[in-house]
Amino acid sequence: MKYISTRGQVDPIDFQDAVLMGLADDGGLLIPASIPDVSEHIETWREMDYRDLAFHVMKEFIDDIPPADFRAIVNKAYADMNFEGGVAPTVEVGDLYICELWHGPTLAFKDVALQLLGNLFEYILSERGGELNILGATSGDTGSAAIYGVRGKARINIFIMHPDGRTSPIQARQMTTVLDDNVHNIAVDGSFDDCQALMKTLAGDLEFKRTYQLGAVNSVNWARVLAQIVYYFWASFRAGEQADKLDPKPVRFSVPTGNFGDILAGWYAMQMGAPISGLILATNENDILSRFFNTGEYSVAEVVKTLSPSMDIQVASNFERYLFYRLGSDHQKLREAMELFKQTARLTVPLNEDGMVDRRISAGRSTTEDVLTIIRKYYEEHDYVLDPHSACGVTVAEQMGLDGDTVVCLATAHPAKFPDAIKDATGKDGLATHPEIEKLMDLPTRCEKLPNDIEQVRQFIVNRLKGNRE
Ligand SMILES: *Cc1c(COP(=O)(O)O)cnc(C)c1O
């Protein structure tokens, strides 16, 4: 499989180059040159365990890693000790199914992709030589999942900046309790925007970037989307069978959405022939994407703070991939749309004859009140505690009406990461706990506090990298 850019101005490249490139050199996003039709494999794939399935689904998109090597990468990423209780256990709760994607090391669904990506980086660097120094800014969850993806790996360092005192204590500790030599946490005396500005300045300094082999693990890396396609197959099989063992039917997925990476993976799975009849896109009050799928207009509004911080996003970094296909896979049209968006913070697509943007993607939003109500309801009626992100997905699924369909809601974080919201919703303390979270407060930490100053951050990185080489 070759990879091309949505903007059409990069020569086709192989999978490994796509993984290292992240963002395409022409500013677009990398996508596979074609989408494989796997319909004929469905009945065989249904019988496989998660690792077997992951290997087969992803192999469709990779032909520059020998199968035995890729098999080893998958086995390592999805080892039992990494995902206690399975990668994507799918359980019946009330009238719907919950696919729990939070069994990984940081208790959030980003682990599913970043555990694979870390192992892919390690493999590619060991084959090709060289090193990779990952630089990131985080307001919370992505930082810890990225750190866990590469901790202890040869030839890789990771520098993650977070705003000092402005992430939740749990989120900060999930990062700073990782003591591996290749992990460097920086607490910046500033806001998340300051951290991002520092990162952009460093990443934009091409000389610095080349000298120190800087890279990113941002959400547009194709390998992250790829890893997420797998659980749509997995959960559609598991829920379909539980609903009707003898004759499993296609299912619908409800997906709590921020950067559009997760639901895009579901869209690819659907295109490939997974038994999926439709997708439900759920946002919080930051609803640019639900507005888009209801009206065809994609226009930026202010970001507001909600109980589901990982979905507090306006411009969705993966949206360009979907837009490309929606514009008829026309690079020229896509370039024009993105240019217009850059200038006016707004773009539109013409609606289909049925008046919809996409017959197979319905969308809705969930308010803070909805989130608290649904958390309380699922706790009281089903003794099941949802986190605030997953609660958005369940709320919107219920708004749409279940219609006797088999609906799978993706649960993207463990509720123990958000104790305050759970307490607000249920009035009870200590409902959602997890041994890994409880342990955090007693573990030693390592973190460098730095002022919001580009030169001091740069010097810190340089010193650490020198220290490692000596
Ligand atoms: C990142 C994240 C999301 C949003 O996923 P996207 O791929 O950005 O749409 C939802 N829930 C949680 C807990 C997350 O960390």
Ligand as a Chemical Component Dictionary entry (heavy atoms), coordinates in Angstrom:
data_LIG
# 
_chem_comp.id                   LIG 
_chem_comp.type                 NON-POLYMER 
_chem_comp.pdbx_formal_charge   0 
_chem_comp.three_letter_code    LIG 
# 
loop_
_chem_comp_atom.comp_id 
_chem_comp_atom.atom_id 
_chem_comp_atom.alt_atom_id 
_chem_comp_atom.type_symbol 
_chem_comp_atom.charge 
_chem_comp_atom.model_Cartn_x 
_chem_comp_atom.model_Cartn_y 
_chem_comp_atom.model_Cartn_z 
_chem_comp_atom.pdbx_ordinal 
LIG C1 C1 C 0 -8.936  12.087 22.624 1  
LIG C2 C2 C 0 -10.173 11.693 23.341 2  
LIG C3 C3 C 0 -11.443 11.750 22.725 3  
LIG C4 C4 C 0 -11.651 12.301 21.318 4  
LIG O1 O1 O 0 -11.127 11.468 20.326 5  
LIG P1 P1 P 0 -10.781 12.065 18.868 6  
LIG O2 O2 O 0 -10.076 10.984 18.149 7  
LIG O3 O3 O 0 -9.899  13.254 19.131 8  
LIG O4 O4 O 0 -12.076 12.444 18.249 9  
LIG C5 C5 C 0 -12.541 11.330 23.451 10 
LIG N1 N1 N 0 -12.416 10.882 24.716 11 
LIG C6 C6 C 0 -11.223 10.814 25.340 12 
LIG C7 C7 C 0 -11.162 10.344 26.738 13 
LIG C8 C8 C 0 -10.059 11.201 24.682 14 
LIG O5 O5 O 0 -8.885  11.149 25.318 15 
# 
loop_
_chem_comp_bond.comp_id 
_chem_comp_bond.atom_id_1 
_chem_comp_bond.atom_id_2 
_chem_comp_bond.value_order 
_chem_comp_bond.pdbx_ordinal 
LIG C1 C2 SING 1  
LIG C2 C3 SING 2  
LIG C2 C8 DOUB 3  
LIG C3 C4 SING 4  
LIG C3 C5 DOUB 5  
LIG C4 O1 SING 6  
LIG O1 P1 SING 7  
LIG P1 O2 DOUB 8  
LIG P1 O3 SING 9  
LIG P1 O4 SING 10 
LIG C5 N1 SING 11 
LIG N1 C6 DOUB 12 
LIG C6 C7 SING 13 
LIG C6 C8 SING 14 
LIG C8 O5 SING 15 
# 
